Amino acid sequence: MKPNFDAMSRAELRAYVLEHRDDEDAFYAYTNKMTSEPALAHGTQEDARDPVRFAEIFTRVQQLKQNLSNQSD
């Protein structure tokens, strides 16, 4: 019996896919989750070194988290 991929977090599903590389259902569930759930931040190491850019990214991440929290309420 296969686990409930929809109930798994992104990290849990990734770990499962890495352990069960031949499980196509798990792979497709993972790719669907990756495309349907937004990533919180994009940036480079240079962005992390620039205090202004870092603050902008941090603010954007906080806003995304708040939006996701509001959607689940």
N, C-alpha and C positions, 0 to 999 in steps of 0.2 A: 504494500500500500504506500502510495506517494504522500509526502507531506503536503500541507496546505501552503502553496507558494504565495498566495495572496496575503496570508497572515504573517509571512516572514518580512523582516526588515531588509533593506537593500544589502546590508553587510551580511546578514544571515544567508540570504539567497545567493550572494556571491560566493560565500564559503561552500555552500551546498553544491553549486555548479562546479567549483574547482575540485571538489571531492568526487563528483559524479559527472565526469566530462562527457559521457555517452548519453546522458539524460536530456533529450531534445526538449521535452516539456519544460524542464527546469531552465534550460537556456533561453527559450522563448519567453518564459515568465520573467526572467531577469532582464532581457532586453526590453520587454514591455514596461517593466517597472522603471527602467532607466529613462525611457522616453516620456513616461507619463508623470513622473515626479521631478520637479525642478531641482537643479543643483543649487546649493545655497550661495556659492561664491566662485568667482573665477579670478585668478590673479597670478602674479609671478613673484619670485623672490624680490625683484626690484620694487614691486608694489609694497611688499612688506617692509622694506627699508625706508620707503618714503612716507613720513608721518601723515601727510595730507591725503595721499592715495590710500593708505591703510585705513584712515578714518572714514573715507568715502565707502570703501568696501565693507568695513565693519557696520556702518549705518545701513547699507543695502542688505546685509545679512540679517540684521535685526528686523528690518521692515519685512523681509521675506518670511522670517520666522513668525512674526506677528500675523501676517496675512494667512499663513498656513494654519496657525492656531485659531484664527477667526473662522476659517472655512470649516474646521472640524467641530466647532461649537454648535 
